[in-house]
Amino acid sequence: MAARASGLRPSWPTWTLGVLYGLTLLACGWILGPLRVMVVAPLIGPLAAVGLEAPLLTAVMVLTIAWMERLNLIDRRPVRRAAIGLTGA
């Protein structure tokens, strides 16, 4: 009850957060992949299209972890973040 009174949420299991992280990245790739293949690749070539998509996916990775941290779903321990990333991969 003390955690609820202070506004902090209880910590979710690492595997649950890893699945949430992985599904977020999968959804982003599901949207960006066809756009890359059907729109960008014919214009600039497949290798350059992948080069444009990679920074966007990296930004989604960073923003997803920052979002989870802001909601107090995870703490700042690197081991926990690494476990979430490996589970989501």
C-alpha positions as YAML, in Angstrom:
chain: A
units: angstrom
residues:
- id: 1
  name: MET
  ca: [0.00, 0.00, 0.00]
- id: 2
  name: ALA
  ca: [2.94, 2.34, 0.59]
- id: 3
  name: ALA
  ca: [3.98, 2.07, -3.05]
- id: 4
  name: ARG
  ca: [0.53, 3.07, -4.19]
- id: 5
  name: ALA
  ca: [0.40, 6.02, -1.78]
- id: 6
  name: SER
  ca: [3.69, 7.40, -3.11]
- id: 7
  name: GLY
  ca: [2.53, 7.16, -6.72]
- id: 8
  name: LEU
  ca: [4.96, 4.38, -7.69]
- id: 9
  name: ARG
  ca: [3.66, 1.37, -9.50]
- id: 10
  name: PRO
  ca: [4.80, -2.11, -8.56]
- id: 11
  name: SER
  ca: [7.52, -3.50, -10.78]
- id: 12
  name: TRP
  ca: [6.33, -5.82, -13.54]
- id: 13
  name: PRO
  ca: [8.10, -9.13, -14.20]
- id: 14
  name: THR
  ca: [11.06, -8.82, -16.54]
- id: 15
  name: TRP
  ca: [9.67, -11.26, -19.09]
- id: 16
  name: THR
  ca: [6.40, -9.30, -19.33]
- id: 17
  name: LEU
  ca: [8.26, -6.07, -20.02]
- id: 18
  name: GLY
  ca: [10.46, -7.88, -22.54]
- id: 19
  name: VAL
  ca: [7.39, -9.10, -24.41]
- id: 20
  name: LEU
  ca: [5.90, -5.57, -24.35]
- id: 21
  name: TYR
  ca: [9.21, -4.18, -25.63]
- id: 22
  name: GLY
  ca: [9.41, -6.80, -28.39]
- id: 23
  name: LEU
  ca: [5.81, -6.27, -29.49]
- id: 24
  name: THR
  ca: [6.37, -2.51, -29.69]
- id: 25
  name: LEU
  ca: [9.38, -3.01, -31.95]
- id: 26
  name: LEU
  ca: [7.56, -5.64, -34.00]
- id: 27
  name: ALA
  ca: [4.66, -3.25, -34.60]
- id: 28
  name: CYS
  ca: [7.05, -0.51, -35.69]
- id: 29
  name: GLY
  ca: [8.87, -2.87, -38.04]
- id: 30
  name: TRP
  ca: [5.55, -4.14, -39.37]
- id: 31
  name: ILE
  ca: [4.70, -0.59, -40.40]
- id: 32
  name: LEU
  ca: [8.13, 0.57, -41.57]
- id: 33
  name: GLY
  ca: [9.10, -2.61, -43.45]
- id: 34
  name: PRO
  ca: [6.46, -2.47, -46.18]
- id: 35
  name: LEU
  ca: [6.93, 1.28, -46.52]
- id: 36
  name: ARG
  ca: [10.64, 0.72, -47.01]
- id: 37
  name: VAL
  ca: [10.15, -2.01, -49.62]
- id: 38
  name: MET
  ca: [7.28, -0.47, -51.59]
- id: 39
  name: VAL
  ca: [8.01, 3.25, -51.37]
- id: 40
  name: VAL
  ca: [11.59, 4.06, -50.40]
- id: 41
  name: ALA
  ca: [13.58, 1.19, -51.97]
- id: 42
  name: PRO
  ca: [12.39, 1.83, -55.54]
- id: 43
  name: LEU
  ca: [13.41, 5.46, -55.22]
- id: 44
  name: ILE
  ca: [16.86, 5.20, -53.62]
- id: 45
  name: GLY
  ca: [17.74, 1.50, -53.68]
- id: 46
  name: PRO
  ca: [17.39, -1.26, -51.11]
- id: 47
  name: LEU
  ca: [20.64, -0.67, -49.20]
- id: 48
  name: ALA
  ca: [20.01, 3.04, -48.75]
- id: 49
  name: ALA
  ca: [16.42, 2.29, -47.71]
- id: 50
  name: VAL
  ca: [17.66, -0.01, -44.95]
- id: 51
  name: GLY
  ca: [20.10, 2.73, -43.95]
- id: 52
  name: LEU
  ca: [17.18, 5.11, -43.53]
- id: 53
  name: GLU
  ca: [15.07, 2.62, -41.59]
- id: 54
  name: ALA
  ca: [17.73, 1.57, -39.08]
- id: 55
  name: PRO
  ca: [17.95, 4.92, -37.21]
- id: 56
  name: LEU
  ca: [14.16, 5.01, -36.91]
- id: 57
  name: LEU
  ca: [14.05, 1.57, -35.33]
- id: 58
  name: THR
  ca: [16.91, 2.50, -33.00]
- id: 59
  name: ALA
  ca: [15.00, 5.60, -31.91]
- id: 60
  name: VAL
  ca: [11.93, 3.46, -31.20]
- id: 61
  name: MET
  ca: [14.06, 1.15, -29.06]
- id: 62
  name: VAL
  ca: [15.38, 4.03, -26.98]
- id: 63
  name: LEU
  ca: [12.00, 5.75, -26.69]
- id: 64
  name: THR
  ca: [10.27, 2.53, -25.63]
- id: 65
  name: ILE
  ca: [12.67, 1.97, -22.76]
- id: 66
  name: ALA
  ca: [12.42, 5.64, -21.74]
- id: 67
  name: TRP
  ca: [8.61, 5.35, -21.79]
- id: 68
  name: MET
  ca: [8.73, 2.24, -19.59]
- id: 69
  name: GLU
  ca: [11.07, 4.00, -17.18]
- id: 70
  name: ARG
  ca: [8.91, 7.14, -17.05]
- id: 71
  name: LEU
  ca: [5.88, 5.02, -16.11]
- id: 72
  name: ASN
  ca: [7.99, 3.45, -13.33]
- id: 73
  name: LEU
  ca: [7.67, 0.02, -14.90]
- id: 74
  name: ILE
  ca: [11.43, -0.57, -14.68]
- id: 75
  name: ASP
  ca: [14.29, 0.82, -12.70]
- id: 76
  name: ARG
  ca: [17.62, 2.11, -13.97]
- id: 77
  name: ARG
  ca: [19.64, -1.04, -13.33]
- id: 78
  name: PRO
  ca: [21.53, -2.05, -16.50]
- id: 79
  name: VAL
  ca: [21.07, -5.75, -15.77]
- id: 80
  name: ARG
  ca: [17.30, -5.39, -15.75]
- id: 81
  name: ARG
  ca: [17.33, -3.39, -18.99]
- id: 82
  name: ALA
  ca: [19.58, -5.94, -20.66]
- id: 83
  name: ALA
  ca: [17.26, -8.76, -19.60]
- id: 84
  name: ILE
  ca: [14.28, -6.88, -21.03]
- id: 85
  name: GLY
  ca: [16.14, -6.29, -24.31]
- id: 86
  name: LEU
  ca: [17.20, -9.92, -24.60]
- id: 87
  name: THR
  ca: [13.69, -11.14, -23.83]
- id: 88
  name: GLY
  ca: [12.21, -8.75, -26.37]
- id: 89
  name: ALA
  ca: [14.69, -9.82, -29.04]
...
